[in-house]
């Protein structure tokens, strides 16, 4: 695909996405992770497509708010461990490349220059929680949960969780979420400040609509700069750690611990 000549948005169907559905209905754009058969787990192409959709939305002055959601019964469960087993275990250089796409996706989303809302339609696990944390606001169905499983599967959740959980929920709760790997029900996630609202599934879209309508009324330039300042602590924690995490996690792919943990997980499937 040729590169754009200028920072101008294009109709979503011209982008040819295969892993996401990207829709624009000004003032809203919606990015829907569209791999429901694997609970919207990331693969390399999905990460690249999310980044490109965020870039397009950032260039489109008719878009005031970007909604991120998932198709089917899950929001996102992070990395696909079967793909990791096939493509990255024992291959640190290949994992390093994959993580670069993950990092780029996060940067495009966080630096999109307009408000973002996570519409958490189902479970958010691992990198799925990091994705919703990268958004400005989040509304979650009340029968879903958030969970981190990295310490059980040989992967440190250093793609947002270790950086941002302490900011969002405090030190002790962050350690509970990361180290104990237990499900955090939606109501508790809202109580702790990990999401803004937990609502019944039948009310999810109405709540999303209300939040979008509120945000779309705000002045775009002023909102962009307010968001930039609000991002300070997230950016500080992210940029001080993310490239170190990329290298360490890549090297860890050559060790026995993640290999044994992922193989054990896949044997149970």
C-alpha positions as CSV (number, residue, x, y, z in Angstrom):
1,X,0.0,0.0,0.0
2,X,1.4,3.4,-0.9
3,X,1.9,6.0,1.7
4,X,-0.3,9.1,2.0
5,X,1.0,12.3,0.3
6,X,-0.3,14.4,3.2
7,X,-1.9,14.0,6.6
8,X,-5.4,13.7,5.1
9,X,-8.1,11.2,6.3
10,X,-9.5,8.7,3.8
11,X,-12.8,6.6,3.8
12,X,-12.3,3.5,6.0
13,X,-13.0,1.1,3.1
14,X,-9.9,2.4,1.3
15,X,-7.7,1.2,4.1
16,X,-8.4,-2.5,3.5
17,X,-8.4,-3.6,7.1
18,X,-8.8,-7.3,7.8
19,X,-8.4,-7.6,11.6
20,X,-10.4,-4.6,12.7
21,X,-13.6,-2.8,11.6
22,X,-13.0,0.9,11.3
23,X,-16.1,3.1,11.0
24,X,-16.6,6.9,10.9
25,X,-19.9,8.5,11.6
26,X,-18.9,12.1,12.6
27,X,-18.3,13.2,15.3
28,X,-17.5,9.5,16.2
29,X,-15.0,7.0,14.9
30,X,-15.2,3.4,16.1
31,X,-12.4,0.9,16.0
32,X,-13.7,-2.7,16.6
33,X,-11.2,-5.5,17.1
34,X,-12.6,-8.2,14.9
35,X,-11.1,-11.6,15.7
36,X,-14.0,-13.0,17.8
37,X,-12.9,-16.6,17.2
38,X,-9.8,-15.9,19.4
39,X,-11.5,-13.4,21.7
40,X,-10.0,-10.5,19.8
41,X,-6.4,-11.5,20.6
42,X,-3.7,-9.3,19.1
43,X,-1.6,-10.5,16.2
44,X,0.9,-8.4,14.3
45,X,-1.5,-7.3,11.6
46,X,-4.2,-6.2,14.1
47,X,-1.6,-4.0,15.9
48,X,-0.6,-2.4,12.7
49,X,-4.2,-1.8,11.7
50,X,-5.2,-0.2,15.0
51,X,-2.2,2.1,14.7
52,X,-3.2,3.1,11.1
53,X,-6.8,3.7,12.1
54,X,-5.7,5.9,15.0
55,X,-3.5,7.9,12.6
56,X,-6.4,8.4,10.2
57,X,-8.8,9.4,13.0
58,X,-6.2,11.9,14.3
59,X,-6.1,13.5,10.9
60,X,-9.9,13.8,10.5
61,X,-11.2,17.1,11.9
62,X,-14.8,15.8,11.6
63,X,-14.0,13.2,14.3
64,X,-14.2,14.4,17.8
65,X,-14.2,11.1,19.7
66,X,-12.8,7.6,19.1
67,X,-14.5,4.5,20.5
68,X,-12.5,1.3,20.9
69,X,-14.4,-2.0,21.3
70,X,-14.4,-5.7,20.5
71,X,-16.6,-8.0,18.3
72,X,-18.3,-10.9,19.9
73,X,-18.2,-11.8,23.6
74,X,-14.8,-10.4,24.5
75,X,-13.2,-7.0,24.4
76,X,-9.7,-8.3,24.0
77,X,-7.5,-11.0,25.7
78,X,-4.1,-9.5,24.7
79,X,-1.6,-11.7,22.9
80,X,-2.5,-15.0,21.3
81,X,-0.3,-17.5,23.1
82,X,-0.6,-20.1,20.3
83,X,0.8,-17.6,17.9
84,X,3.5,-16.7,20.4
85,X,4.4,-20.4,20.8
86,X,4.7,-20.8,17.0
87,X,6.4,-17.5,16.2
88,X,8.3,-16.1,19.2
89,X,9.3,-18.7,21.8
90,X,13.0,-19.2,21.4
91,X,13.1,-16.3,18.9
92,X,14.0,-13.1,20.8
93,X,14.6,-11.0,17.7
94,X,11.2,-11.9,16.3
95,X,9.5,-11.0,19.5
96,X,11.3,-7.7,19.7
97,X,9.9,-6.9,16.2
98,X,6.3,-7.9,17.4
99,X,6.6,-5.7,20.5
100,X,7.6,-2.8,18.4
101,X,4.2,-3.0,16.6
102,X,2.5,-3.2,20.1
103,X,4.4,-0.1,21.2
104,X,3.6,1.8,18.1
105,X,-0.2,1.0,18.4
106,X,-0.2,2.3,22.0
107,X,1.6,5.5,21.0
108,X,-0.8,6.2,18.1
109,X,-3.8,5.6,20.4
110,X,-2.5,7.6,23.4
111,X,-1.3,10.5,21.1
112,X,-4.4,10.6,18.9
113,X,-5.1,14.2,20.0
114,X,-8.8,13.7,20.8
115,X,-10.7,11.8,23.5
116,X,-10.9,8.0,23.4
117,X,-13.5,5.8,25.0
118,X,-13.1,2.1,25.6
119,X,-16.4,0.3,25.1
120,X,-15.6,-2.8,27.1
121,X,-18.2,-5.3,25.8
122,X,-16.7,-8.4,27.5
123,X,-13.6,-9.7,29.3
124,X,-10.4,-7.7,29.1
125,X,-7.4,-9.8,29.9
126,X,-3.7,-8.9,29.8
127,X,-3.0,-6.6,26.9
128,X,-6.7,-6.1,26.5
129,X,-6.7,-4.4,29.8
130,X,-3.7,-2.4,28.8
131,X,-5.6,-1.3,25.7
132,X,-8.5,0.0,27.6
133,X,-6.2,1.7,30.1
134,X,-4.6,3.6,27.1
135,X,-8.0,5.1,26.4
136,X,-9.1,8.3,28.3
137,X,-12.4,6.9,29.6
138,X,-14.0,3.4,29.8
139,X,-17.5,2.0,30.2
140,X,-17.8,-1.7,30.9
141,X,-20.6,-4.3,30.9
142,X,-21.3,-5.3,34.4
143,X,-21.0,-9.1,33.8
144,X,-17.4,-9.0,32.5
145,X,-14.1,-8.9,34.3
146,X,-10.5,-7.7,34.0
147,X,-7.6,-9.9,34.7
148,X,-3.8,-10.1,34.3
149,X,-2.2,-13.5,33.8
150,X,1.4,-12.6,32.8
151,X,3.1,-14.1,35.9
152,X,1.3,-17.4,35.2
153,X,2.3,-17.4,31.6
154,X,5.8,-16.1,31.6
155,X,5.2,-12.6,30.5
156,X,5.6,-9.4,32.6
157,X,2.6,-7.1,31.8
158,X,4.9,-4.2,31.1
159,X,3.0,-2.9,28.1
160,X,0.9,-0.6,30.2
161,X,-0.1,-2.4,33.3
162,X,3.0,-2.1,35.4
163,X,3.3,1.5,34.3
164,X,-0.2,2.7,34.7
165,X,-2.0,0.6,37.3
166,X,-0.3,2.3,40.2
167,X,-1.5,5.7,38.8
168,X,-5.1,4.5,38.3
169,X,-5.8,2.2,41.3
170,X,-2.9,2.8,43.7
171,X,0.1,0.7,44.6
172,X,-1.4,-2.1,46.7
173,X,-4.3,-2.7,44.3
174,X,-1.9,-2.7,41.3
175,X,0.2,-5.3,43.0
176,X,-2.9,-7.4,43.8
177,X,-4.0,-7.3,40.1
178,X,-0.6,-8.1,38.6
179,X,0.8,-10.6,41.2
180,X,-2.4,-12.5,42.1
181,X,-3.8,-12.8,38.6
182,X,-7.4,-12.9,39.9
183,X,-10.5,-11.7,38.1
184,X,-11.6,-8.1,38.9
185,X,-15.3,-7.9,38.3
186,X,-16.7,-4.9,36.5
187,X,-18.2,-3.3,39.6
188,X,-14.9,-3.5,41.5
189,X,-13.0,-2.2,38.5
190,X,-15.3,0.9,38.6
191,X,-15.0,1.2,42.3
192,X,-11.2,1.1,42.1
193,X,-11.1,3.6,39.2
194,X,-9.8,1.1,36.6
195,X,-12.9,1.9,34.5
196,X,-15.3,4.8,34.8
197,X,-18.7,3.1,34.6
198,X,-20.0,-0.5,34.9
199,X,-23.5,-0.9,33.3
200,X,-25.8,-3.7,32.3
201,X,-25.3,-4.9,28.7
202,X,-28.6,-3.6,27.7
203,X,-27.5,-0.1,28.7
204,X,-24.0,-0.2,27.3
205,X,-24.6,1.6,24.0
206,X,-26.8,4.2,25.6
207,X,-24.1,5.1,28.0
208,X,-21.5,5.1,25.2
209,X,-23.7,7.4,23.2
210,X,-24.1,9.8,26.2
211,X,-20.4,10.0,26.8
212,X,-19.6,10.5,23.1
213,X,-22.2,13.3,22.9
214,X,-20.7,15.0,25.9
215,X,-17.2,14.8,24.7
216,X,-18.1,15.9,21.1
217,X,-19.4,19.2,22.5
218,X,-16.0,20.2,23.8
219,X,-13.6,22.5,21.9
220,X,-11.2,20.3,20.0
221,X,-8.0,22.3,20.3
222,X,-8.4,23.0,24.0
223,X,-9.4,19.4,24.6
224,X,-6.3,18.1,22.8
225,X,-4.0,20.2,25.0
226,X,-5.8,19.3,28.2
227,X,-5.4,15.6,27.2
228,X,-1.7,16.2,26.6
229,X,-1.3,17.5,30.1
230,X,-3.4,14.7,31.6
231,X,-1.1,12.2,29.8
232,X,2.0,13.5,31.6
233,X,2.3,10.7,34.3
234,X,1.2,8.0,31.9
235,X,3.8,9.2,29.3
236,X,6.5,9.6,31.9
237,X,6.0,6.0,33.2
238,X,5.7,4.6,29.7
239,X,8.7,6.3,28.0
240,X,11.0,5.6,31.0
241,X,10.3,1.9,30.9
242,X,8.9,0.6,27.6
243,X,12.0,0.1,25.5
244,X,13.7,-1.6,28.5
245,X,10.6,-3.8,28.7
246,X,10.8,-4.6,25.0
247,X,14.4,-5.8,25.3
248,X,13.9,-7.7,28.5
249,X,10.7,-9.5,27.3
250,X,12.4,-10.3,24.0
251,X,15.4,-11.9,25.7
252,X,13.1,-13.8,28.1
253,X,11.6,-15.6,25.1
254,X,14.9,-17.5,24.9
255,X,14.5,-18.8,28.5
256,X,12.8,-21.9,29.8
257,X,10.2,-20.2,32.0
258,X,7.9,-18.7,29.4
259,X,8.4,-21.8,27.1
260,X,7.2,-24.2,29.8
261,X,4.4,-21.9,31.0
262,X,3.0,-21.4,27.5
263,X,3.3,-25.0,26.5
264,X,1.5,-26.0,29.7
265,X,-1.3,-23.5,28.9
266,X,-1.7,-24.8,25.4
267,X,-1.9,-28.4,26.5
268,X,-4.9,-27.5,28.6
269,X,-6.7,-26.0,25.7
